[in-house]
Amino acid sequence: MELRFSREQNRRDRLAFIKRYSEWVKSVPNEVWSQQQTALINSFLNSSKDFQLSRSEYLLMKDRSKTASLRHREHYTTRSSEAHG
Amino acid sequence: MNIQNTPNGIFLTNKTLSELDVFVRDFLNVLKAYADYVIVSGYVTILFGRARGTEDIDIIIDRIDRRTSERFFNDLIERNYWFLNSDDHNDLFGMLNENLAIRIAKSGEIIPNIELKFAKDYFDNFSLRNSLKVEIDGYGLNISPIELQIAYKVYLSGDKDIEDAIYLYEIFKERINRETLKNFLEMFEMDADSYGIEI
């Protein structure tokens, strides 16, 4: 129960952050947000160069990830329709 | 954020391009010669400043015939791309024809990659026919209508998807067509009020 509460709190915190971040992006010139974003994305891509999976291993991983997402979606839909009667 | 609306689309000036932006721009420079396209999903939010990475860029294209696909695939190989699914062009065209996605990356690399598929349903075709043109300091790209992106991300409902939907809504809430957003949410049978997405 405690774990579920933490997850929900974490979700709310994330969504609040997204709103605050979008307000900041809207308030500064394109040069400012895009420079910071570029540093983040380039760092992410640089880390991915250490990625040692083969093409087939990567595709298998993506397949499993999509299957898990579909299960999540079905679970959400079922709960949502139950909640709405 | 400086966004200029014009009758032809959106101007986004003075944007620093990330390696991901350059990867997308270079790929589109090849693709444009062979098919109409539209970029959908995560990269649309990243384009407008969302602070997250992504491994893949989802692109939907109009159906092309086998001969055109062969020329397109050969052109990509000449420009140092490879395909993650297969090296056999017949296999790749067969996958597209079966509405499966093929993945394309720079040769020898896995990330980032383009996830390319044929338009297969109403929403894909709507995105293609009503794409939003974005002009970024000298190059242009077609993205899915923002209203459809928001509704679709709410429909997908993963944590990352909901965050993308809220981010796009917050960035574009003064510009979006609320009636269009409402219609798409109804088509997906989704309610977005609880996320602060007002229609």
Interface residues (C-beta under 8 A of the other chain):
Chain A: R11 R14 L15 I18 K19 Y21 S22 E23 V25 K26 V28 P29 N30 E31 W33 S34 Q35 Q36 Q37 T38 L40 I41 N42 F44 L45 S48 K49 F51 L53 R55 Y58 L59 S69 H72 R73 Y76
Chain B: M1 N2 L12 T13 N14 K15 T16 L17 S18 E19 L20 D21 I46 F48 G49 R50 A51 R52 G53 E55 L84 N85 R103 E109 I110 I111 P112 L156 S157 G158 D159 I162 E163 I166 Y167 E170 I171 Y195 G196
